[in-house]
């Protein structure tokens, strides 16, 4: 009796086994690279809108444009009071399509922009030599960055500008399509004025790497800037936003080196969040920032020879970061303020520098070293209102929205409200606003500068502006009272008195503003 023994199955050919293994790895790599993109979307959409006051100014421009009133704050007054006109146009397009909740629309668009930025950061990390896990962790660090989330959900144009910056710098680094990169940099200037710095970097890099294309790149960068500038000149009477001139005179001057110190501290703080400084003692905050700054400096110092060894064109990224920081240091000497959302565009560059340093000291062999970049974000997150930065507070905006809604319900549509904080108040009330700081009301600018005792932070109401407005416009009825600080309204429980067309001519008709 014989027993049949089944022959063993033939082993898979080595080439086929390798193909199966690579197929499995490719799916794993895809998951590792896609997770931070999804995380960026969810982090912003689940956090939801937390619009800051400045964003509501742009929202009102966008709403008026979508409703056929033009890119204006007050209907009939052609004053450009936003430095992000392209962002207003994007939001106006969404509003026209039926997405009328502008805080949510801005959050959703920013979430998509940040997800795309994460994908680019992952791609850059892979090019630097990080494995897929390490590159995915670099992307995850930006997906969870509390400052990015704060201003993506805050309604600002920051996320769109960051995406423009990374796309442009990526194009420059490849040395391909340099004129296209320069043209996009010119368009970016209509999102944030710092787009001019981006354009300067691309044109300079073109001169160094593809000299024959320099003039073409310069022309590509200048064209959208010139079109935008001429359009503003013809329609608004100036190629520059009125808010730029107003801030120069209305805001109180600061210590000349305030921006320089702020930028140094910012580079070393967890999550690159300056909000932390208000939550820590001075000694702890300073010590933490110095340790972080030293660590970042060491990583970047290690990164440079590593990037040169791999022949990676890192100079466009470094040049933009250096030019950006240098610009705000220089203008700070003249008293120009550095607001928190101005800091966000350089944070991805710090992240890339730190990632390159980690790749140099061993993250290629142990991808989990890149997890340090994710952990660096977490101390800056306020876990009571995840994933916003610790120290950020939106109580002022909520009060202003409530007050604006109350004014809209209690005053006629012809009322004029004088106010130094015009964002949420103006958006919710939708009444004509006399901006006593001058961002959208040039009539206020001649009354500055004011004595320091008449200014509360950056808020002021020039007494002569109100006196002249009422004296020259009121014919009968009540004397208009400015809506000043929030506490004045909330403590009295009654809305401020305002002029209407029945008893006064709106101040904009006095010749300072075209109505």
MARBA-452645 format. One line per 3 residues: number of its first residue (from 1); their letters; for each residue z, y, x of C-alpha. Coordinates in nm, 4 decimals. Example, Ala and Ser with C-alpha at 12.3 -4.5 7.8 and 13.67 -1.06 7.14 Angstrom:
residues 2
1 = as = 0.7800,-0.4500,1.2300  0.7140,-0.1060,1.3670 $
//
This chain:
residues 515
1 = xxx = 0.0000,0.0000,0.0000  -0.1003,0.3255,0.1428  0.0385,0.6658,0.0570 $
4 = xxx = -0.1953,0.9610,0.0481  -0.0637,1.2570,0.2269  -0.2016,1.5920,0.1216 $
7 = xxx = -0.3560,1.7804,0.4027  -0.1933,2.1122,0.4738  -0.3797,2.4149,0.3482 $
10 = xxx = -0.5811,2.5806,0.6174  -0.4202,2.8876,0.7659  -0.5698,3.2180,0.6708 $
13 = xxx = -0.8018,3.3528,0.9354  -0.6310,3.6085,1.1548  -0.8670,3.8834,1.0372 $
16 = xxx = -0.7905,3.8112,0.6706  -0.4154,3.8039,0.7341  -0.4391,4.1338,0.9146 $
19 = xxx = -0.6351,4.2798,0.6256  -0.3705,4.1672,0.3737  -0.0957,4.3102,0.5909 $
22 = xxx = -0.2762,4.6388,0.6265  -0.3375,4.6490,0.2522  0.0352,4.6033,0.1904 $
25 = xxx = 0.1228,4.8672,0.4453  -0.1285,5.1128,0.3008  0.0379,5.0860,-0.0406 $
28 = xxx = 0.3791,5.1304,0.1193  0.2529,5.4322,0.3093  0.1071,5.5771,-0.0093 $
31 = xxx = 0.4407,5.5417,-0.1874  0.6299,5.6966,0.1044  0.3918,5.9912,0.1136 $
34 = xxx = 0.3693,6.0396,-0.2636  0.7431,6.0364,-0.3327  0.8146,6.3816,-0.1822 $
37 = xxx = 0.5246,6.5307,-0.3793  0.6678,6.3915,-0.7031  1.0159,6.5032,-0.5961 $
40 = xxx = 0.8921,6.8595,-0.5468  0.7466,6.8665,-0.8981  1.0536,6.7174,-1.0615 $
43 = xxx = 1.3026,6.9288,-0.8664  1.1484,7.2474,-1.0015  1.0595,7.1346,-1.3521 $
46 = xxx = 1.3988,6.9745,-1.4151  1.5786,7.2799,-1.2761  1.3785,7.4910,-1.5205 $
49 = xxx = 1.3190,7.8669,-1.5275  1.5838,8.0944,-1.3764  1.3733,8.4089,-1.3490 $
52 = xxx = 1.5077,8.6940,-1.1374  1.4781,9.0565,-1.2442  1.1805,9.1395,-1.0211 $
55 = xxx = 0.9783,8.8543,-1.1705  1.0059,9.0059,-1.5181  0.8210,9.3147,-1.3937 $
58 = xxx = 0.5212,9.0995,-1.3043  0.5615,8.9066,-1.6312  0.5264,9.2294,-1.8261 $
61 = xxx = 0.2129,9.3242,-1.6303  0.0707,8.9776,-1.7021  0.1525,8.9933,-2.0730 $
64 = xxx = -0.0049,9.3362,-2.1134  -0.3179,9.2207,-1.9293  -0.3468,8.9109,-2.1498 $
67 = xxx = -0.3044,9.1245,-2.4619  -0.5919,9.3513,-2.3612  -0.3815,9.6491,-2.2513 $
70 = xxx = -0.4799,9.6252,-1.8862  -0.2809,9.5443,-1.5743  -0.0122,9.8011,-1.6604 $
73 = xxx = 0.3617,9.8058,-1.7169  0.3674,10.0739,-1.9879  0.0552,10.0716,-2.2071 $
76 = xxx = -0.1619,10.3689,-2.1197  0.0088,10.4344,-1.7827  -0.2137,10.3162,-1.5004 $
79 = xxx = 0.0540,10.2659,-1.2371  0.0534,9.9576,-1.0139  0.4200,9.8714,-0.9717 $
82 = xxx = 0.3824,9.5135,-0.8490  0.2938,9.3936,-0.4991  0.1680,9.0625,-0.6444 $
85 = xxx = -0.1306,9.1608,-0.8639  -0.3086,8.8263,-0.8203  0.0041,8.6413,-0.9359 $
88 = xxx = 0.0060,8.8623,-1.2461  -0.3600,8.7774,-1.3086  -0.2895,8.4028,-1.2746 $
91 = xxx = -0.0041,8.4254,-1.5262  -0.2170,8.6382,-1.7590  -0.4819,8.3655,-1.7532 $
94 = xxx = -0.2237,8.1065,-1.8588  -0.0915,8.3398,-2.1300  -0.4438,8.3789,-2.2683 $
97 = xxx = -0.4750,8.0002,-2.2847  -0.1658,7.9821,-2.5046  0.1102,7.9365,-2.2467 $
100 = xxx = 0.3016,8.2414,-2.3627  0.6430,8.1448,-2.2220  0.5863,8.3192,-1.8904 $
103 = xxx = 0.9087,8.2072,-1.7160  0.8153,7.8455,-1.7869  0.4516,7.9035,-1.6953 $
106 = xxx = 0.5506,8.0603,-1.3632  0.7854,7.7701,-1.2917  0.5180,7.5111,-1.3690 $
109 = xxx = 0.2511,7.6809,-1.1568  0.4978,7.7215,-0.8705  0.5980,7.3549,-0.8998 $
112 = xxx = 0.2341,7.2511,-0.8573  0.1949,7.4890,-0.5614  0.5079,7.3533,-0.3935 $
115 = xxx = 0.3958,6.9931,-0.4522  0.0671,7.0761,-0.2795  0.2591,7.2431,0.0042 $
118 = xxx = 0.4694,6.9282,0.0448  0.1504,6.7202,0.0715  0.0233,6.9499,0.3465 $
121 = xxx = 0.3543,6.9342,0.5349  0.3429,6.5542,0.5214  -0.0109,6.5624,0.6585 $
124 = xxx = 0.0924,6.7951,0.9405  0.3908,6.5713,1.0213  0.1647,6.2669,1.0476 $
127 = xxx = -0.0627,6.4586,1.2847  0.2394,6.5344,1.5036  0.3009,6.1634,1.5503 $
130 = xxx = 0.5667,6.0887,1.2904  0.5408,5.7602,1.1066  0.4861,5.7645,0.7288 $
133 = xxx = 0.8588,5.7338,0.6575  0.9410,6.0239,0.8894  0.6547,6.2333,0.7538 $
136 = xxx = 0.7690,6.1620,0.3983  1.1195,6.2784,0.4866  0.9776,6.6037,0.6245 $
139 = xxx = 0.8033,6.6563,0.2911  1.1205,6.5664,0.1045  1.3134,6.8299,0.2994 $
142 = xxx = 1.0819,7.0982,0.1610  1.0814,6.9409,-0.1849  1.4603,6.9870,-0.1967 $
145 = xxx = 1.4792,7.3185,-0.0132  1.7057,7.5351,-0.2339  1.5417,7.8651,-0.1393 $
148 = xxx = 1.1989,7.7350,-0.2333  1.3372,7.6032,-0.5623  1.5217,7.9295,-0.6307 $
151 = xxx = 1.2099,8.1440,-0.6244  0.9755,7.8835,-0.7712  1.2023,7.8703,-1.0767 $
154 = xxx = 1.2756,8.2413,-1.0285  0.9242,8.3324,-1.1399  0.8192,8.4875,-0.8105 $
157 = xxx = 0.4848,8.4551,-0.6333  0.6502,8.2930,-0.3315  0.5284,7.9357,-0.3868 $
160 = xxx = 0.1671,8.0461,-0.4270  0.1863,8.2494,-0.1062  0.3444,7.9598,0.0863 $
163 = xxx = 0.0590,7.7346,-0.0266  -0.1986,7.9943,0.0789  -0.0275,8.0223,0.4184 $
166 = xxx = -0.0232,7.6483,0.4858  -0.3849,7.6028,0.3749  -0.5033,7.8917,0.5908 $
169 = xxx = -0.3041,7.7844,0.8970  -0.4217,7.4263,0.8506  -0.7840,7.5392,0.8442 $
172 = xxx = -0.7265,7.7513,1.1523  -0.5649,7.4610,1.3373  -0.8691,7.2383,1.2805 $
175 = xxx = -1.0963,7.5127,1.4199  -1.3312,7.4327,1.1328  -1.4231,7.6703,0.8519 $
178 = xxx = -1.2487,7.9582,1.0253  -1.4310,8.2194,0.8133  -1.3139,8.0333,0.5013 $
181 = xxx = -0.9564,8.0447,0.6280  -0.9912,8.4151,0.7005  -1.1294,8.4786,0.3518 $
184 = xxx = -0.8394,8.2932,0.1922  -0.6002,8.4986,0.4035  -0.7608,8.8132,0.2656 $
187 = xxx = -0.7117,8.6818,-0.0885  -0.3495,8.5969,-0.0015  -0.2863,8.9681,0.0548 $
190 = xxx = -0.3289,9.0137,-0.3201  -0.0458,8.7648,-0.3683  0.1867,8.9119,-0.1048 $
193 = xxx = 0.1198,9.2045,0.1321  0.2085,8.9741,0.4236  -0.1319,8.8153,0.3692 $
196 = xxx = -0.2559,9.0846,0.6080  -0.0469,8.9219,0.8827  -0.2013,8.5869,0.7970 $
199 = xxx = -0.5492,8.7360,0.8237  -0.4657,8.8911,1.1623  -0.3556,8.5511,1.2924 $
202 = xxx = -0.6750,8.3761,1.1767  -0.9033,8.6442,1.3184  -0.7124,8.6436,1.6477 $
205 = xxx = -0.7227,8.2631,1.6673  -1.0971,8.2710,1.5952  -1.1434,8.5081,1.8872 $
208 = xxx = -0.9556,8.2668,2.1144  -1.1139,7.9426,1.9975  -1.4541,8.0258,1.8428 $
211 = xxx = -1.5374,8.3687,1.9762  -1.8876,8.3715,1.8325  -1.7402,8.3557,1.4784 $
214 = xxx = -1.4929,8.6410,1.5243  -1.6953,8.9049,1.3413  -1.7721,8.6646,1.0591 $
217 = xxx = -1.4025,8.5801,1.0235  -1.3059,8.9480,1.0304  -1.5633,9.0269,0.7626 $
220 = xxx = -1.4431,8.7355,0.5491  -1.0824,8.8562,0.5715  -1.1687,9.2197,0.5071 $
223 = xxx = -1.3906,9.1591,0.2036  -1.1251,9.0583,-0.0549  -0.8883,9.3208,0.0873 $
226 = xxx = -1.1553,9.5901,0.0508  -1.2507,9.4798,-0.3005  -0.8859,9.4830,-0.4069 $
229 = xxx = -0.8140,9.8150,-0.2358  -1.1171,9.9894,-0.3865  -1.0373,9.8521,-0.7323 $
232 = xxx = -0.6825,9.9839,-0.7087  -0.8027,10.3185,-0.5746  -1.0460,10.3677,-0.8606 $
235 = xxx = -0.8141,10.2431,-1.1359  -0.4715,10.3544,-1.0135  -0.5537,10.6396,-0.7762 $
238 = xxx = -0.4176,10.4611,-0.4669  -0.5027,10.1394,-0.2796  -0.1298,10.0694,-0.2377 $
241 = xxx = 0.1163,9.9769,-0.5124  0.3305,10.2678,-0.6293  0.6399,10.0516,-0.5786 $
244 = xxx = 0.5863,10.0658,-0.2013  0.6155,10.4455,-0.1980  0.9089,10.4413,-0.4412 $
247 = xxx = 1.1127,10.1993,-0.2312  1.0702,10.4162,0.0753  1.2508,10.7083,-0.0849 $
250 = xxx = 1.4663,10.5614,-0.3615  1.6487,10.2925,-0.1652  1.9327,10.3940,0.0577 $
253 = xxx = 1.8579,10.3527,0.4309  2.0169,10.0566,0.6013  2.1394,9.9881,0.9546 $
256 = xxx = 1.8202,9.9784,1.1684  1.8926,9.6304,1.3064  1.9965,9.4749,0.9756 $
259 = xxx = 1.6670,9.2871,0.9376  1.6819,9.1533,1.2923  2.0325,9.0170,1.2451 $
262 = xxx = 1.9467,8.8759,0.9022  1.6424,8.6937,1.0404  1.8455,8.5410,1.3234 $
265 = xxx = 2.1175,8.4204,1.0877  1.8634,8.2952,0.8381  1.6923,8.0736,1.0963 $
268 = xxx = 2.0173,7.8906,1.1667  2.1705,7.8477,0.8204  2.1587,7.5180,0.6288 $
271 = xxx = 1.8658,7.5166,0.3903  1.7720,7.8505,0.5490  1.9702,8.0039,0.2648 $
274 = xxx = 2.1193,8.3482,0.3240  2.3114,8.3090,-0.0044  2.5575,8.0945,0.1924 $
277 = xxx = 2.6877,8.3965,0.3815  2.8496,8.5371,0.0679  3.0304,8.2073,0.0060 $
280 = xxx = 3.1773,8.1572,0.3542  3.4152,8.3571,0.5678  3.2414,8.5726,0.8259 $
283 = xxx = 3.3596,8.3542,1.1136  3.2475,8.0279,0.9520  2.9143,8.1691,0.8391 $
286 = xxx = 2.8380,8.3188,1.1791  2.9459,8.0046,1.3636  2.7387,7.7789,1.1414 $
289 = xxx = 2.4325,8.0023,1.1795  2.4649,8.0109,1.5588  2.4937,7.6317,1.5815 $
292 = xxx = 2.1903,7.5867,1.3568  1.9927,7.8489,1.5480  2.0711,7.6781,1.8802 $
295 = xxx = 1.9669,7.3401,1.7401  1.6408,7.4836,1.6052  1.5694,7.6508,1.9398 $
298 = xxx = 1.6270,7.3223,2.1290  1.4009,7.1283,1.8925  1.1209,7.3847,1.9165 $
301 = xxx = 1.1536,7.3928,2.2947  1.1146,7.0138,2.3003  0.8263,7.0333,2.0539 $
304 = xxx = 0.5959,7.2625,2.2514  0.5122,7.0273,2.5440  0.4887,6.7367,2.2994 $
307 = xxx = 0.2312,6.9204,2.0864  0.0385,7.0272,2.3950  0.0366,6.6693,2.5233 $
310 = xxx = -0.1179,6.5537,2.1952  -0.3664,6.8458,2.2029  -0.2446,6.9709,1.8669 $
313 = xxx = -0.3307,7.3366,1.7929  0.0163,7.4710,1.7152  -0.0506,7.8325,1.8137 $
316 = xxx = -0.1656,7.9574,1.4675  0.1602,7.8377,1.3111  0.3733,7.9847,1.5888 $
319 = xxx = 0.1779,8.3109,1.5892  0.2219,8.3625,1.2154  0.5950,8.2898,1.2343 $
322 = xxx = 0.6383,8.5281,1.5301  0.4261,8.8009,1.3706  0.6081,8.7671,1.0384 $
325 = xxx = 0.9511,8.7933,1.1996  0.8413,9.0744,1.4307  0.6940,9.2721,1.1430 $
328 = xxx = 1.0183,9.2750,0.9463  1.2212,9.3550,1.2561  1.0013,9.6584,1.3248 $
331 = xxx = 0.9881,9.7893,0.9668  1.3631,9.7307,0.9453  1.4033,9.9993,1.2105 $
334 = xxx = 1.2643,10.2383,0.9481  1.4981,10.1149,0.6770  1.2661,9.8710,0.4949 $
337 = xxx = 1.4724,9.6086,0.3130  1.4422,9.2331,0.3603  1.4886,9.0636,0.0225 $
340 = xxx = 1.5726,8.6905,0.0068  1.2318,8.5814,-0.1229  1.0660,8.7529,0.1747 $
343 = xxx = 1.2264,8.4875,0.3966  1.0805,8.1798,0.2287  0.7244,8.1830,0.3780 $
346 = xxx = 0.8541,8.1266,0.7330  1.0843,7.8401,0.6374  0.8105,7.5696,0.6311 $
349 = xxx = 0.7213,7.6782,0.9847  1.0808,7.6293,1.0973  1.0687,7.2889,0.9289 $
352 = xxx = 0.7520,7.1906,1.1158  0.8966,7.3102,1.4457  1.2109,7.1049,1.3940 $
355 = xxx = 1.0056,6.8010,1.2872  0.7912,6.8233,1.6003  1.1049,6.8396,1.8136 $
358 = xxx = 1.2444,6.5301,1.6424  0.9131,6.3517,1.6997  0.9451,6.4320,2.0681 $
361 = xxx = 1.3001,6.3012,2.1085  1.2566,5.9750,1.9239  1.1607,6.0060,1.5593 $
364 = xxx = 0.8432,5.8108,1.6342  1.0561,5.5068,1.7105  1.3228,5.5748,1.4491 $
367 = xxx = 1.1742,5.7554,1.1487  1.5186,5.7983,0.9954  1.5890,6.0794,1.2450 $
370 = xxx = 1.3784,6.2997,1.0168  1.6433,6.2442,0.7485  1.8457,6.5063,0.9354 $
373 = xxx = 1.6038,6.7650,0.7978  1.6816,6.6527,0.4429  2.0552,6.6522,0.5093 $
376 = xxx = 2.0279,7.0081,0.6449  1.9221,7.1261,0.2993  2.2135,6.9767,0.1077 $
379 = xxx = 2.5029,7.2090,0.2092  2.3059,7.5019,0.0662  2.2646,7.3407,-0.2773 $
382 = xxx = 2.4958,7.4440,-0.5595  2.5651,7.1094,-0.7225  2.7109,7.2829,-1.0267 $
385 = xxx = 2.3623,7.4170,-1.1020  2.1351,7.1794,-0.9119  1.9136,7.2358,-0.7259 $
388 = xxx = 1.9601,7.6109,-0.6910  2.1160,7.7615,-0.3794  2.4905,7.8045,-0.3721 $
391 = xxx = 2.5772,8.1687,-0.4322  2.2794,8.2576,-0.6523  2.3790,8.4089,-0.9852 $
394 = xxx = 2.1646,8.4997,-1.2861  2.4324,8.6608,-1.5001  2.2783,9.0068,-1.4546 $
397 = xxx = 1.9376,8.8894,-1.5772  2.0893,8.7244,-1.8841  2.2822,9.0391,-1.9757 $
400 = xxx = 1.9666,9.2479,-1.9312  1.7685,9.0101,-2.1530  2.0353,9.0312,-2.4219 $
403 = xxx = 2.0451,9.4101,-2.3985  1.6659,9.4315,-2.4090  1.6515,9.2125,-2.7194 $
406 = xxx = 1.9197,9.4297,-2.8806  1.7251,9.7457,-2.8043  1.4052,9.5954,-2.9456 $
409 = xxx = 1.5869,9.5115,-3.2685  1.7663,9.8448,-3.3066  1.5114,10.1034,-3.1867 $
412 = xxx = 1.1654,10.1958,-3.3125  0.8651,10.0804,-3.1120  0.8056,10.4420,-3.0025 $
415 = xxx = 1.1400,10.4696,-2.8221  1.1581,10.5557,-2.4518  1.4322,10.3954,-2.2435 $
418 = xxx = 1.5346,10.5397,-1.9083  1.6667,10.2659,-1.6787  1.7011,10.1828,-1.3080 $
421 = xxx = 1.6732,9.8045,-1.3666  1.3481,9.7508,-1.5521  1.2654,9.3809,-1.5136 $
424 = xxx = 1.4435,9.1701,-1.7740  1.5319,9.4775,-1.9805  1.1723,9.5930,-2.0049 $
427 = xxx = 1.0338,9.2457,-2.0659  1.2749,9.1650,-2.3484  1.2608,9.5068,-2.5174 $
430 = xxx = 0.8859,9.5659,-2.4696  0.9615,9.9361,-2.5195  0.8221,10.2190,-2.3100 $
433 = xxx = 1.0320,10.2490,-1.9942  1.1029,10.5506,-1.7765  1.1863,10.3805,-1.4477 $
436 = xxx = 1.4434,10.6080,-1.2859  1.3929,10.4381,-0.9468  1.0207,10.5118,-0.9625 $
439 = xxx = 0.8657,10.1666,-0.9149  0.6449,10.2094,-1.2230  0.7192,10.5768,-1.2963 $
442 = xxx = 0.5903,10.8129,-1.0237  0.7575,11.1021,-1.2067  1.0916,10.9858,-1.0660 $
445 = xxx = 0.9900,10.9858,-0.6982  1.0166,11.3638,-0.6355  1.3869,11.3498,-0.7300 $
448 = xxx = 1.4699,11.1320,-0.4289  1.6466,11.0899,-0.1979  1.9752,11.1278,-0.3835 $
451 = xxx = 2.3227,11.1797,-0.2375  2.4820,10.8449,-0.1567  2.7594,10.8981,-0.4123 $
454 = xxx = 2.4971,10.9045,-0.6910  2.3588,10.5623,-0.5983  2.5048,10.2240,-0.6892 $
457 = xxx = 2.3409,9.9726,-0.4527  1.9711,10.0446,-0.5225  2.0259,10.1723,-0.8766 $
460 = xxx = 2.0214,10.5399,-0.9564  1.9391,10.7795,-1.2375  1.8497,11.1256,-1.1030 $
463 = xxx = 2.0294,11.3673,-1.3364  1.7541,11.6281,-1.3079  1.4906,11.3734,-1.4086 $
466 = xxx = 1.6736,11.3069,-1.7358  1.7601,11.6729,-1.7905  1.4024,11.7891,-1.7395 $
469 = xxx = 1.2604,11.5085,-1.9495  1.4853,11.5974,-2.2430  1.4592,11.9749,-2.1978 $
472 = xxx = 1.0818,11.9756,-2.1787  1.0098,11.7160,-2.4439  1.2814,11.7227,-2.7100 $
475 = xxx = 1.2124,11.9468,-3.0052  1.4768,11.8166,-3.2406  1.7001,11.5179,-3.2819 $
478 = xxx = 1.9265,11.3557,-3.0249  1.9191,11.4234,-2.6547  1.7894,11.1116,-2.4770 $
481 = xxx = 2.0520,10.9240,-2.2808  1.9555,10.6921,-1.9974  2.0330,10.3256,-2.0094 $
484 = xxx = 2.2298,10.3090,-1.6877  2.4430,10.0285,-1.5580  2.4994,9.7180,-1.7632 $
487 = xxx = 2.8733,9.7742,-1.7854  2.8199,10.1020,-1.9721  2.6403,9.9205,-2.2498 $
490 = xxx = 2.8488,9.6070,-2.2672  3.1760,9.7980,-2.2783  3.0722,10.0337,-2.5534 $
493 = xxx = 2.8978,9.7709,-2.7635  2.6345,10.0191,-2.8809  2.2809,10.0664,-2.7524 $
496 = xxx = 2.1896,10.3877,-2.5748  2.0243,10.6664,-2.7649  1.6571,10.7144,-2.6927 $
499 = xxx = 1.3779,10.9547,-2.7736  1.1083,10.8661,-3.0225  0.7749,11.0260,-3.0942 $
502 = xxx = 0.9268,11.1944,-3.4003  1.1687,11.3993,-3.1954  1.0279,11.4002,-2.8439 $
505 = xxx = 0.7167,11.3493,-2.6386  0.7469,11.0540,-2.3978  0.8190,11.1748,-2.0443 $
508 = xxx = 0.4962,11.0180,-1.9151  0.2974,11.2860,-2.0967  0.4306,11.5586,-1.8704 $
511 = xxx = 0.1454,11.5070,-1.6222  0.3178,11.2947,-1.3578  0.1843,10.9737,-1.5109 $
514 = xx = -0.1502,10.9251,-1.6749  -0.0943,10.7950,-2.0288 $
//
